[in-house]
Amino acid sequence: MAAKDAVGRYGERVVAQRLTTLGWEVLERNWRCAIGELDIVAVDHDCIVAVEVKTRRSVTYGSALEAVTPVKVARIRRLLAAWLASQTRTFTEMRIDVVGVTLPAAGAAQIEHVRGAA
């Protein structure tokens, strides 16, 4: 696995653990279909949430959250619709959250969670 992929997977693990600690139900990690991948699909009360995780080692090239463009959000919407179409369970609400994870040289990961990014 490339170092970049390992950093991304680590960030996704950190976020999944945090969501579970907050009482969310993580249903899927790295769900794939023909049009792409959702990092995390989770339930926050009655709301289904597609969680896009961006992990960076530094902010030299911008924050992790800046990497999520309107084009990326539109793709996540399509992916969440595809995921929902594959399920029998229903939800009263849905949203897209973006979580930026920065890994400093020392210390714990810094997490910035934007709810309802789209």
C-alpha distances in whole Angstrom, upper triangle without the diagonal:
4,7,8,6,6,10,11,10,12,15,15,16,18,20,20,22,24,25,26,28,30,31,29,28,24,24,21,17,15,18,18,21,22,22,19,18,19,17,20,23,26,29,31,35,36,33,30,28,25,23,20,18,17,16,17,17,20,23,23,23,24,24,21,24,25,22,23,26,29,27,24,26,28,25,24,28,28,25,27,30,28,26,30,31,29,31,34,34,36,36,38,36,33,31,28,26,24,22,21,20,20,18,21,21,23,24,23,21,23,24,26,27,29,30,31,30,31
4,5,5,6,9,10,11,12,14,15,17,19,20,21,23,25,26,27,29,31,32,30,29,26,26,23,19,17,20,20,22,23,23,19,18,20,18,21,24,27,30,32,36,37,34,31,28,25,23,20,18,16,14,14,14,18,20,20,19,21,21,19,22,22,19,21,24,27,25,22,25,27,24,24,28,28,25,27,30,28,27,31,33,31,32,36,36,37,37,39,36,33,31,27,26,23,22,20,18,18,17,19,19,21,23,22,20,22,23,25,26,28,30,31,29,30
4,5,5,6,9,10,11,12,14,15,17,19,20,21,23,24,26,27,29,31,29,29,25,26,23,19,18,21,21,24,25,25,21,19,20,18,20,24,26,30,31,35,36,34,31,28,25,22,19,16,15,12,12,11,14,17,17,17,19,19,17,20,21,18,21,23,27,26,23,25,28,25,24,28,29,26,28,31,30,29,32,34,32,34,37,37,38,37,39,36,33,30,27,25,22,20,18,16,15,13,16,15,18,19,19,17,19,20,22,24,26,28,30,28,30
4,5,5,6,9,10,11,13,14,16,17,19,20,21,23,25,26,27,29,27,27,24,25,21,18,16,19,19,22,23,22,18,17,18,15,18,22,24,28,29,33,34,31,28,25,22,19,16,13,11,9,9,10,13,15,15,14,16,16,13,17,17,15,17,20,23,22,19,21,24,22,21,25,25,23,25,28,27,26,29,31,30,31,35,34,35,34,36,33,30,27,24,22,19,17,15,13,13,12,15,15,18,19,18,16,18,18,20,21,23,25,27,24,26
4,5,5,6,9,10,11,12,14,15,16,18,20,21,23,24,26,27,25,24,21,22,18,15,12,16,16,19,20,19,16,14,15,13,16,19,22,25,27,31,32,29,26,23,20,17,15,12,11,10,11,12,15,18,18,17,18,18,15,17,19,16,17,20,23,22,18,21,23,20,19,23,23,21,22,26,24,23,27,28,27,28,32,31,32,32,34,31,28,26,22,21,18,17,15,14,15,14,17,18,20,21,19,17,18,18,20,21,23,24,26,24,25
4,5,5,6,9,10,11,12,14,15,17,18,20,21,23,24,26,24,24,20,22,19,15,14,17,18,21,23,23,19,16,17,14,16,20,22,25,27,30,32,29,27,24,21,18,16,13,12,10,11,11,15,18,19,19,20,18,16,19,20,18,19,22,25,25,21,23,26,23,22,25,26,23,24,28,27,25,28,30,29,29,33,32,33,32,35,32,29,27,24,22,19,17,16,13,14,12,15,16,17,18,17,14,17,17,20,21,23,25,27,25,27
4,6,5,6,9,10,11,12,14,16,17,19,20,21,23,25,23,23,20,22,19,15,14,18,19,23,24,23,19,17,17,13,16,19,21,25,26,29,31,28,26,23,20,17,15,11,10,7,8,8,12,14,16,16,16,15,12,15,17,15,17,20,24,23,20,21,24,22,21,24,26,23,24,28,27,25,28,31,29,30,33,32,33,32,34,31,28,25,22,20,17,14,12,10,10,9,12,13,15,15,14,11,14,14,16,18,20,23,25,23,25
4,5,5,6,9,10,11,12,14,15,17,18,20,21,23,21,21,17,19,16,12,11,15,16,19,21,20,16,13,13,10,12,16,18,22,23,26,28,25,22,19,16,13,11,8,7,5,8,10,13,15,17,16,16,14,11,13,15,13,14,18,20,20,16,18,21,19,17,21,22,19,20,24,23,22,25,27,26,27,30,29,30,28,30,28,24,22,18,17,14,12,11,9,10,11,14,16,18,17,15,12,14,13,15,16,18,20,21,20,22
4,5,5,6,9,10,10,12,14,15,17,18,20,21,19,19,15,17,14,10,9,13,15,18,21,20,16,13,13,9,11,15,17,20,22,25,27,24,22,19,16,14,12,9,10,9,11,13,16,18,20,20,20,18,14,16,19,16,17,20,23,22,19,20,22,20,18,22,22,19,20,24,23,21,24,26,24,25,28,27,28,27,30,27,24,22,19,17,15,13,13,11,13,12,16,18,19,18,16,13,15,15,17,17,19,21,23,21,23
4,5,5,6,9,10,11,12,14,16,17,19,20,19,19,16,18,16,12,13,16,18,22,24,23,20,17,15,12,13,17,18,21,22,25,27,25,23,20,18,15,14,10,10,8,11,11,15,17,19,19,19,17,14,16,19,17,18,22,25,25,21,22,25,23,21,24,25,22,22,26,26,23,26,29,27,27,30,29,30,29,31,28,25,23,20,18,16,13,12,10,11,10,13,15,15,15,12,10,13,13,15,16,19,21,23,22,24
4,5,5,6,9,10,11,12,14,15,17,19,17,18,15,17,15,12,12,16,18,22,24,23,19,16,14,10,11,15,16,19,20,23,25,23,21,17,15,12,11,7,7,6,9,10,13,15,18,17,17,14,11,13,16,15,15,19,22,22,18,19,22,21,18,21,23,20,20,24,24,22,24,27,26,26,29,28,28,27,28,26,23,20,17,15,12,9,9,6,8,8,12,15,15,14,11,8,10,9,12,12,15,17,20,18,21
4,5,5,6,9,10,10,12,14,15,17,15,15,12,13,11,8,9,12,15,18,21,20,16,13,11,7,8,11,12,16,17,21,22,20,17,15,13,9,9,6,8,8,12,14,16,18,21,20,19,16,13,14,17,15,15,19,21,21,17,18,21,19,16,19,21,18,17,21,21,19,21,24,23,23,26,24,25,23,25,23,20,18,15,13,11,9,10,9,12,12,16,18,19,18,14,11,13,11,13,13,15,16,18,18,20
4,5,5,6,9,10,11,12,14,16,14,14,11,13,12,9,11,14,17,21,24,23,19,16,14,10,10,13,13,16,18,21,23,21,19,16,15,12,12,10,12,11,14,15,18,20,23,23,22,19,16,17,21,19,19,23,25,25,21,21,24,22,19,22,24,20,20,24,23,20,23,26,24,24,26,25,26,25,27,25,22,20,18,16,15,12,13,11,13,13,16,18,18,17,13,11,13,12,15,15,17,18,21,21,23
4,6,5,6,9,10,11,12,15,14,15,12,15,14,12,14,17,20,24,26,25,22,18,16,12,11,14,14,17,17,20,23,21,19,17,16,13,13,10,11,10,13,14,17,18,22,22,21,17,15,16,19,19,19,22,25,25,22,22,25,23,20,23,25,22,21,25,25,23,25,28,27,26,28,26,27,25,27,25,22,20,18,15,14,10,11,9,11,11,14,16,16,14,10,8,10,9,12,12,16,17,20,20,22
4,5,5,6,9,10,11,13,11,12,10,13,13,11,13,15,18,22,25,23,20,16,13,10,9,11,11,14,14,17,20,18,16,13,12,9,10,8,10,10,13,15,17,18,22,22,20,16,13,14,18,17,16,20,22,23,19,19,22,21,17,20,22,19,18,22,23,20,22,25,24,23,26,24,24,22,24,21,19,17,14,11,10,8,9,8,11,12,16,19,18,16,13,10,10,8,10,9,12,13,16,16,19
4,5,5,6,9,10,11,9,9,7,10,10,8,11,13,17,20,24,23,19,16,13,10,7,10,9,12,12,16,18,16,14,12,12,9,11,10,13,13,17,18,21,22,25,25,23,20,17,17,21,20,19,22,24,24,20,20,22,21,18,20,22,19,17,21,21,18,20,23,22,21,23,21,22,20,22,20,18,17,15,13,13,10,13,12,15,16,19,22,21,19,15,13,14,12,14,12,15,15,17,18,20
4,5,5,6,9,10,10,10,9,12,13,11,15,17,20,24,27,26,23,19,17,13,11,13,12,14,14,17,19,18,17,15,15,13,14,13,15,15,18,19,22,23,26,27,25,22,19,19,23,22,22,25,27,28,24,23,26,25,21,23,25,22,21,25,25,22,23,26,25,23,25,23,24,22,24,22,21,19,18,15,15,13,14,13,16,16,19,21,20,17,14,12,14,12,14,14,17,17,20,20,23
4,5,5,6,9,9,11,10,14,15,14,16,19,22,25,29,27,24,21,17,14,12,14,12,13,12,15,18,17,16,14,15,12,14,12,15,15,17,19,21,22,25,25,23,20,17,17,21,21,20,24,26,27,23,22,25,25,21,23,25,23,21,25,25,22,23,27,26,25,26,24,24,22,23,21,20,18,17,14,14,11,13,12,14,15,18,21,19,17,13,11,12,10,12,11,14,14,17,18,21
4,5,5,7,5,8,7,11,12,12,15,17,20,23,27,25,22,19,15,13,10,11,8,9,9,12,15,13,13,11,12,10,13,12,15,16,19,21,23,24,27,27,25,21,18,18,21,21,20,23,24,25,22,20,23,23,19,20,23,20,18,21,22,19,20,24,23,21,23,20,20,18,19,18,16,15,14,12,12,11,13,13,17,18,21,24,23,20,16,14,14,12,12,10,13,12,15,16,19
4,5,5,5,6,7,10,12,13,16,18,21,24,28,27,24,21,17,15,12,12,9,10,10,12,15,15,14,13,14,13,16,15,18,19,22,24,26,27,30,30,28,24,22,21,25,25,23,27,28,28,25,23,26,25,21,23,25,22,20,23,24,20,21,24,23,21,22,20,20,19,20,19,18,17,17,15,16,14,17,16,20,20,23,26,25,22,18,17,17,15,16,14,17,16,18,20,22
4,5,7,10,11,14,16,16,19,21,25,28,31,30,27,24,20,18,15,15,12,13,12,14,17,17,17,16,17,15,18,17,20,20,22,24,25,27,30,30,28,25,22,22,26,26,25,28,29,31,27,26,28,28,24,26,28,25,23,26,27,24,24,28,27,25,26,23,23,21,22,21,20,20,19,17,17,15,17,17,19,20,22,25,23,20,16,16,16,14,16,14,17,16,20,21,24
4,6,9,11,14,16,17,20,21,25,28,31,30,27,24,20,18,15,15,11,11,9,11,14,14,15,14,16,14,17,17,19,20,23,25,26,26,30,30,28,24,22,21,25,25,23,27,27,29,26,24,27,27,23,24,26,24,22,25,26,23,23,27,26,24,25,22,22,19,20,18,18,17,17,14,16,14,17,17,20,21,23,26,25,21,18,17,16,14,14,12,15,14,17,19,21
4,7,9,13,15,16,20,21,24,27,31,30,27,24,20,18,15,14,10,9,8,9,12,13,13,13,16,15,18,18,22,22,26,27,29,30,33,33,31,27,24,23,27,27,25,28,29,30,27,25,27,27,23,24,26,24,21,24,25,22,21,25,24,22,22,19,19,17,18,17,17,17,17,16,18,17,20,20,23,24,26,29,28,25,21,20,20,17,18,15,17,15,18,20,22
4,6,9,12,13,17,17,21,23,27,26,24,20,17,15,11,10,7,6,5,7,10,10,10,10,12,12,15,16,19,21,24,26,28,28,32,31,29,25,23,21,25,25,23,26,26,27,24,22,24,23,20,20,22,20,17,20,21,18,18,21,21,18,19,16,16,14,15,14,14,14,14,13,15,15,18,18,22,23,26,29,28,25,22,20,20,16,17,14,15,13,15,18,19
4,6,9,11,15,15,19,21,25,24,22,19,15,14,10,9,5,5,7,9,10,10,10,10,12,12,16,16,20,21,25,27,29,30,34,33,31,27,24,23,27,26,24,26,27,27,24,22,24,23,19,20,22,19,16,19,19,16,16,19,18,15,16,13,14,13,15,15,14,15,15,15,17,16,20,20,24,25,28,31,30,27,23,22,22,19,19,17,18,16,17,19,21
4,6,8,11,12,15,18,22,21,19,15,12,11,7,6,4,6,9,12,13,12,10,9,10,10,13,14,17,19,22,25,27,28,31,30,28,25,22,21,25,23,21,24,25,25,22,20,22,21,17,18,20,17,14,17,17,14,15,18,16,15,16,14,15,14,17,16,14,14,14,13,15,15,18,18,22,23,26,29,28,26,22,20,21,18,18,16,17,16,17,19,20
4,7,10,10,13,15,19,19,17,14,11,11,8,6,5,7,11,13,13,12,9,10,10,11,14,15,19,21,24,27,29,30,33,32,30,27,24,23,26,24,22,25,25,25,21,20,21,20,16,17,18,15,13,15,15,11,12,15,13,11,13,11,13,13,16,16,14,15,15,15,17,17,20,21,24,25,29,31,31,29,25,23,24,21,21,19,20,18,18,20,20
4,7,6,10,13,16,16,14,11,8,8,6,5,7,10,13,16,16,14,11,11,10,10,12,13,17,18,22,25,27,28,31,30,28,25,22,21,24,22,20,23,23,23,19,18,20,17,14,16,16,13,12,14,13,10,12,15,13,12,15,14,15,15,19,17,15,15,14,15,16,16,19,19,23,24,27,30,30,28,25,22,23,20,21,18,19,18,19,19,20
4,6,9,13,16,16,13,9,7,6,5,7,9,12,15,18,19,17,14,12,10,10,11,11,14,15,19,21,24,25,28,26,25,23,19,19,22,20,18,21,22,22,18,18,19,17,14,16,17,13,13,16,15,12,15,17,15,15,18,17,19,18,21,20,17,16,15,14,15,14,16,16,20,20,24,26,27,25,22,19,21,18,19,17,19,18,19,19,20
4,6,10,13,13,10,6,5,5,6,8,12,15,18,21,21,19,15,14,11,10,10,11,13,15,18,21,23,25,27,25,24,22,18,19,21,18,17,19,21,19,16,16,18,15,12,15,15,12,12,15,14,12,15,17,15,16,19,19,20,20,23,21,18,17,15,15,15,15,16,17,20,21,24,26,27,26,23,20,21,19,20,18,19,19,20,19,20
4,7,11,11,8,5,5,7,7,8,11,15,18,21,20,18,14,13,10,11,12,13,16,18,21,24,27,28,30,28,27,25,21,21,23,20,18,20,21,19,16,16,17,14,12,14,13,9,10,13,11,8,12,13,11,13,16,16,18,18,21,20,17,16,15,16,16,17,19,20,23,24,28,30,31,30,27,24,25,22,22,20,21,20,20,20,20
4,7,8,6,4,7,9,11,11,15,18,21,24,23,21,17,16,13,14,13,15,17,19,22,25,28,28,30,28,27,26,22,22,23,20,19,20,20,18,15,16,16,13,12,14,12,9,11,13,10,9,13,13,12,14,18,18,20,20,23,22,19,18,17,18,18,19,21,22,25,26,30,32,33,32,29,26,27,24,25,23,23,22,22,21,21
4,6,6,6,9,12,14,13,17,20,23,25,24,22,18,17,14,16,16,18,20,22,25,28,31,31,32,30,29,28,24,24,25,22,20,21,21,18,16,16,16,12,12,13,11,8,10,11,8,8,12,12,10,13,17,18,20,21,23,22,19,19,18,20,20,22,24,25,28,29,33,35,36,36,33,30,30,27,27,25,25,24,23,22,21
4,6,8,12,15,17,17,20,23,26,29,27,24,21,20,17,19,18,20,21,24,27,30,32,32,33,30,30,29,25,25,26,22,20,21,20,17,16,17,16,12,13,14,11,9,13,13,10,11,14,13,13,16,20,21,22,23,26,24,21,21,20,22,22,24,25,27,30,31,35,37,38,38,35,32,32,30,29,27,27,26,25,24,22
4,7,10,13,16,16,19,22,25,27,26,23,19,18,15,17,15,18,19,22,24,28,29,29,30,27,27,26,23,22,22,19,17,17,17,14,12,13,12,8,10,11,8,7,11,11,9,11,14,14,14,17,20,22,22,22,25,23,19,19,17,19,19,21,23,25,27,29,33,35,37,36,34,30,30,28,27,25,24,24,22,21,19
4,7,10,13,14,17,20,23,26,25,22,18,16,13,14,12,14,16,18,21,24,26,26,27,25,24,23,20,19,20,17,15,16,16,13,11,12,12,8,9,11,9,7,10,12,10,11,14,15,14,17,21,22,22,22,24,22,19,18,15,17,17,18,20,21,24,26,29,31,33,33,30,27,27,24,24,22,22,22,20,19,18
4,6,9,10,14,17,20,23,22,20,16,14,10,11,10,11,13,16,19,22,24,25,26,24,23,21,18,18,19,16,14,16,16,14,11,12,13,9,8,11,10,7,9,12,10,10,13,15,14,16,20,20,21,20,23,21,17,16,14,15,14,16,17,18,21,23,27,29,30,30,27,24,24,21,21,19,19,19,19,18,17
4,6,7,11,14,16,20,19,16,13,10,7,7,7,9,12,15,18,21,23,24,26,24,22,20,17,16,18,15,13,15,16,15,11,11,12,10,7,10,10,7,8,11,10,9,12,14,14,15,18,18,18,18,20,18,14,13,11,11,11,13,15,16,20,21,25,28,29,28,25,21,22,19,18,16,16,16,16,15,15
4,7,10,14,16,19,20,17,13,11,8,6,6,6,9,12,15,18,21,21,24,22,21,18,14,14,17,14,13,16,17,16,13,13,15,12,10,13,14,10,11,14,14,12,15,17,16,17,20,20,20,19,21,19,16,14,11,11,10,10,12,13,17,18,22,24,25,24,21,18,18,16,16,14,15,15,16,15,16
4,6,10,12,16,16,14,11,8,6,5,7,8,12,14,17,20,23,23,26,24,23,20,16,16,19,17,15,18,19,18,15,14,16,14,11,13,15,11,10,14,14,11,13,16,16,15,18,17,17,16,19,16,13,12,10,10,10,10,13,14,18,19,23,26,26,24,21,18,18,15,16,13,14,14,14,15,16
4,7,10,13,13,11,7,6,5,6,9,11,15,17,21,24,26,26,29,27,26,23,19,18,21,19,17,19,19,19,16,15,16,15,11,12,13,10,8,12,12,9,10,14,13,12,15,13,14,13,15,13,11,10,9,10,12,13,16,17,21,23,26,29,29,28,24,21,21,18,18,15,15,14,14,15,15
4,7,10,10,8,6,5,7,7,11,13,16,19,22,25,27,27,30,29,27,24,20,19,22,21,19,21,21,22,19,17,19,18,14,14,16,14,11,14,15,12,12,16,15,13,15,13,13,11,14,12,10,10,10,10,12,13,17,18,21,23,27,30,29,27,23,21,21,17,17,14,15,13,13,15,16
4,6,7,6,5,6,9,10,14,16,19,22,25,28,30,30,33,32,29,26,23,21,25,24,21,24,23,24,21,19,20,20,16,16,18,16,13,15,16,13,12,16,16,13,15,11,11,9,11,10,9,10,11,12,15,15,19,20,24,26,29,32,32,29,25,23,23,19,19,15,16,13,13,16,17
4,6,5,6,7,10,11,15,16,20,22,25,28,29,29,33,32,29,25,23,21,24,24,21,24,23,25,22,19,21,21,18,17,20,18,15,17,19,16,15,19,19,17,18,14,13,10,11,10,9,10,11,11,14,15,18,20,23,26,28,32,31,28,25,22,21,18,17,14,14,11,12,15,16
4,6,8,10,14,15,18,20,24,26,29,32,33,33,36,35,32,29,26,24,28,28,25,27,26,28,25,22,24,24,21,20,22,21,17,19,21,18,16,20,20,17,17,14,12,9,10,9,11,12,14,14,18,18,22,24,27,29,32,35,34,31,28,26,25,21,20,17,17,14,14,18,19
4,7,10,13,15,19,21,25,27,31,34,35,34,38,36,34,30,28,25,28,28,25,27,26,27,25,22,22,23,19,18,20,19,15,16,19,16,14,17,18,15,15,11,9,6,6,7,9,11,14,15,19,20,24,25,29,31,34,38,37,34,31,28,27,24,23,19,18,15,14,18,18
4,6,10,12,16,18,22,24,28,31,32,31,35,33,30,27,24,22,25,25,21,23,22,23,21,18,19,19,16,14,17,16,12,14,16,14,12,16,17,14,15,12,10,6,6,4,5,7,10,11,15,17,21,23,26,29,32,35,35,33,29,26,25,21,20,16,15,12,11,14,14
4,7,10,13,16,19,22,26,29,30,30,33,31,29,26,23,21,23,23,19,21,20,21,18,16,17,16,13,12,14,13,9,11,13,10,9,13,14,12,13,10,9,6,8,6,5,7,9,10,14,16,19,21,25,27,31,34,34,32,28,25,24,21,20,16,15,12,11,14,13
4,6,9,12,16,19,22,25,27,26,29,28,25,22,19,17,20,19,16,18,17,18,16,13,14,14,11,10,13,12,8,11,13,11,11,14,15,14,16,14,12,10,11,9,6,5,6,7,10,12,16,18,22,24,27,31,31,29,25,22,21,17,16,13,12,9,9,11,11
4,6,10,13,16,20,23,24,24,27,25,23,20,17,15,18,16,13,15,15,15,12,10,12,11,7,8,11,9,6,10,11,10,11,14,14,14,17,15,15,13,14,12,8,7,5,6,8,11,14,16,20,22,26,29,30,28,24,21,20,17,16,13,12,10,10,10,10
4,6,10,13,16,20,21,21,24,22,20,17,14,12,15,14,11,14,15,16,12,11,13,13,9,11,13,11,10,14,15,13,14,18,18,17,20,18,18,16,17,14,11,9,6,5,6,7,10,12,16,19,22,25,26,24,21,17,17,13,12,9,10,9,10,10,11
4,7,10,13,17,18,18,21,19,17,14,11,10,12,10,8,11,13,13,9,9,12,11,8,11,13,11,11,15,16,14,16,19,19,20,23,21,21,19,20,17,14,11,8,6,5,6,8,11,14,17,20,23,24,23,20,16,16,13,12,10,10,11,11,10,11
4,6,10,13,15,15,18,17,15,12,8,9,12,10,9,13,15,16,12,12,15,14,12,15,17,15,15,18,19,17,19,22,22,22,26,24,24,22,23,20,17,14,11,9,6,5,6,7,11,13,17,20,21,20,17,13,13,10,10,9,11,12,14,12,14
4,7,10,12,12,14,13,11,9,5,7,9,7,8,12,15,15,12,13,16,15,13,17,19,17,17,21,21,20,23,25,25,26,29,28,28,26,27,24,20,17,13,11,8,6,5,6,9,11,14,17,19,18,16,12,12,10,10,10,12,14,16,13,16
4,7,9,10,13,12,11,9,6,9,11,10,11,15,18,19,15,16,20,19,17,20,22,20,21,24,25,23,26,29,28,29,32,30,30,28,30,27,23,20,17,14,11,8,6,5,6,7,11,14,15,15,13,10,10,9,10,12,14,17,19,17,19
4,5,7,9,9,9,8,6,10,11,10,13,16,19,20,17,19,22,21,20,23,25,23,24,28,28,27,29,32,32,32,35,34,34,32,33,30,27,24,20,17,14,11,8,6,5,6,9,11,14,14,13,10,10,11,12,14,16,19,21,19,22
4,7,9,10,11,10,9,13,14,13,16,19,23,24,21,22,26,25,24,27,29,27,28,31,31,30,33,35,35,35,39,37,37,35,36,33,30,27,24,21,17,14,11,8,6,5,6,8,11,12,12,9,10,12,14,17,19,22,25,22,25
4,6,8,8,8,9,12,13,13,16,19,23,23,21,23,26,26,25,28,30,28,29,33,33,32,34,37,37,37,41,39,39,37,37,34,31,28,24,21,17,15,11,10,6,7,7,8,12,13,13,11,10,13,14,17,19,22,25,22,25
4,5,5,5,7,10,10,11,14,17,20,22,20,21,25,24,24,27,29,28,28,32,33,32,34,37,37,38,41,39,38,36,37,33,30,26,23,20,16,15,11,10,8,10,10,12,15,16,15,13,11,13,13,16,17,21,23,20,23
4,6,8,10,13,12,13,16,18,22,23,21,23,26,26,26,29,31,30,31,34,35,34,37,39,39,40,43,42,41,39,40,36,33,29,26,23,20,18,14,14,11,12,12,13,16,18,18,16,15,17,17,20,21,24,26,23,26
4,7,9,11,9,10,13,15,18,19,18,20,23,23,23,26,28,27,28,31,32,32,34,37,37,38,41,40,39,37,38,34,31,27,24,22,18,17,14,14,12,14,14,16,19,21,20,18,16,17,17,19,20,23,24,21,23
4,7,8,6,8,11,13,16,18,16,18,21,21,21,24,26,26,26,29,31,30,32,35,35,36,39,38,37,35,35,31,28,25,21,19,15,14,11,12,11,13,14,17,19,20,19,16,15,15,14,16,16,20,21,18,20
4,5,5,7,10,12,16,17,16,16,20,20,19,22,25,24,24,27,29,28,30,33,33,34,37,35,34,32,32,29,25,22,18,16,12,11,8,9,8,11,13,16,18,18,17,14,11,11,10,12,13,17,18,15,18
4,5,6,8,11,14,16,13,14,18,18,16,19,22,21,21,24,25,25,27,29,30,30,33,32,31,29,30,26,23,19,16,13,9,8,5,7,7,10,13,16,18,18,16,12,11,10,9,11,12,15,16,14,16
4,5,6,9,12,14,12,12,15,16,14,17,20,19,19,22,24,23,25,28,28,29,32,30,29,27,27,23,20,17,13,11,7,7,5,9,10,14,16,19,21,20,18,15,12,10,8,9,9,12,13,10,13
4,5,7,10,12,11,12,15,16,15,18,20,20,21,24,25,25,27,29,30,31,34,33,32,29,29,26,22,19,15,13,10,11,9,12,12,16,18,21,23,23,21,17,15,14,12,13,12,15,15,12,14
4,6,10,11,9,10,14,14,13,16,18,18,19,22,23,23,25,27,28,29,32,31,30,28,29,25,22,19,15,13,10,11,9,12,13,16,18,21,23,23,21,18,16,15,13,14,13,16,16,13,14
4,7,8,6,7,10,11,10,13,15,15,16,18,20,20,22,24,25,26,29,28,27,25,26,22,18,15,11,11,8,10,10,13,15,18,20,23,26,25,23,19,17,15,13,13,11,13,13,9,11
4,5,5,6,9,10,11,13,15,15,16,19,20,21,23,25,26,27,30,30,28,26,26,23,19,16,13,13,11,13,13,16,18,21,24,27,29,29,26,23,21,19,16,16,14,15,14,10,10
4,5,5,6,9,10,11,13,14,15,17,19,20,21,23,25,26,29,28,27,25,24,21,18,15,12,13,12,15,16,19,21,25,27,30,32,32,29,26,24,21,18,17,14,15,13,10,9
4,5,5,6,9,10,11,13,14,16,17,19,20,21,23,25,28,28,27,25,25,22,19,16,13,15,14,17,17,21,22,25,28,31,33,33,31,27,25,23,21,19,17,18,16,13,11
4,5,5,6,9,10,10,12,14,15,16,18,20,21,23,26,26,25,23,24,21,17,14,11,12,11,14,14,17,20,22,25,28,30,30,28,24,22,20,18,17,15,16,14,11,10
4,5,5,6,9,10,10,12,14,15,16,18,20,21,24,23,22,20,21,17,14,11,8,10,9,13,14,18,20,23,26,30,31,30,28,24,22,19,17,15,13,13,11,8,7
4,5,5,6,9,10,11,13,14,15,17,19,20,23,23,22,20,21,18,14,12,10,13,13,16,18,21,24,27,30,33,35,34,31,28,26,23,21,19,16,16,13,11,8
4,5,5,6,9,10,11,12,14,15,17,19,22,22,21,20,21,19,15,13,11,13,13,16,18,21,23,26,29,32,34,33,31,27,26,23,21,19,17,17,15,13,11
4,5,5,6,9,10,10,12,14,15,17,20,19,19,17,19,16,12,10,8,10,10,14,16,18,22,24,28,31,32,31,28,24,23,20,19,16,15,14,12,11,9
4,5,5,6,9,10,11,12,14,16,19,18,17,15,16,13,10,9,8,11,12,16,18,21,25,27,31,34,35,34,31,27,26,23,21,18,16,14,12,11,8
4,5,5,6,9,10,11,13,15,18,18,17,17,18,16,12,12,11,14,16,19,21,24,27,29,33,36,37,36,33,30,29,26,24,21,19,18,16,15,12
4,5,5,6,9,10,11,13,16,17,16,16,18,16,12,12,11,13,15,17,20,22,25,27,31,34,35,34,31,27,27,24,23,20,19,18,16,15,13
4,5,5,6,9,10,11,14,14,13,12,14,12,9,9,9,12,14,16,19,22,25,28,31,34,35,34,30,27,26,23,22,19,17,15,14,14,12
4,5,5,6,9,10,13,13,12,12,14,12,10,11,11,15,17,20,23,25,29,31,35,38,39,37,34,31,30,27,25,22,20,18,16,16,14
4,5,5,6,9,12,13,13,14,17,16,13,14,14,17,19,21,24,26,30,32,35,38,39,38,35,31,31,28,27,24,23,21,19,19,17
4,5,5,7,10,11,11,12,15,14,12,13,13,16,17,20,23,24,28,30,34,36,37,36,32,29,29,26,25,22,21,19,18,18,17
4,5,5,8,8,8,9,12,12,10,12,13,16,19,21,24,26,30,32,36,39,39,38,34,31,31,27,26,23,22,19,17,19,17
4,6,8,10,10,12,15,15,13,15,16,20,22,24,28,30,33,35,39,42,42,41,37,34,34,31,30,26,25,23,21,22,20
4,7,9,11,13,16,17,15,17,18,21,23,25,28,29,33,34,38,41,42,40,37,34,34,30,30,27,26,24,22,23,22
4,6,8,10,14,15,14,16,18,20,23,24,28,29,33,34,38,41,41,39,36,33,33,30,29,26,25,23,22,23,22
4,6,10,13,15,15,18,20,22,25,27,30,32,36,37,41,44,44,42,38,36,36,32,32,28,28,25,24,26,24
4,7,10,12,13,16,18,20,23,25,29,30,34,36,39,42,42,40,36,33,33,30,29,26,25,22,21,24,22
4,7,9,10,14,16,19,22,24,28,30,34,36,39,42,42,40,36,34,33,29,28,25,24,20,19,22,20
4,6,7,11,14,16,20,22,26,28,31,34,37,40,40,38,34,31,30,27,25,22,21,17,16,19,18
4,7,11,14,16,20,22,26,29,32,35,38,41,41,39,35,32,31,27,26,22,20,17,15,18,17
4,7,11,13,17,19,23,25,29,32,35,38,38,36,32,30,28,24,22,19,17,13,11,14,13
4,7,10,14,16,20,23,26,29,32,36,36,34,30,27,26,22,20,16,14,11,9,12,10
4,7,10,13,17,20,23,26,29,33,33,31,28,24,23,19,17,13,11,8,6,8,7
4,7,10,13,16,20,23,26,29,30,28,25,22,20,16,14,11,9,7,5,6,6
4,7,10,13,16,20,23,26,27,25,21,18,16,13,11,7,6,5,5,5,8
4,7,10,13,16,19,23,24,22,19,16,14,10,8,6,5,7,8,6,9
4,6,10,13,16,19,20,18,15,12,10,7,6,4,6,8,11,10,13
4,7,10,13,16,17,16,14,10,8,6,5,6,8,11,14,12,15
4,6,10,13,14,13,10,6,6,5,7,9,12,14,17,16,19
4,6,10,11,11,9,6,5,7,9,12,14,18,20,18,22
4,7,8,8,7,5,6,9,12,15,18,21,24,22,25
4,5,6,7,7,8,11,14,17,20,23,26,24,28
4,7,9,10,11,15,17,21,24,27,30,28,31
4,7,9,11,15,18,21,24,27,30,29,32
4,7,9,12,16,19,22,25,28,27,31
4,6,9,13,16,19,22,25,24,28
4,6,10,13,16,19,22,21,25
4,7,10,13,16,20,19,22
4,6,10,13,16,15,19
4,7,10,13,12,16
4,6,10,9,13
4,6,6,10
4,6,9
4,5
4
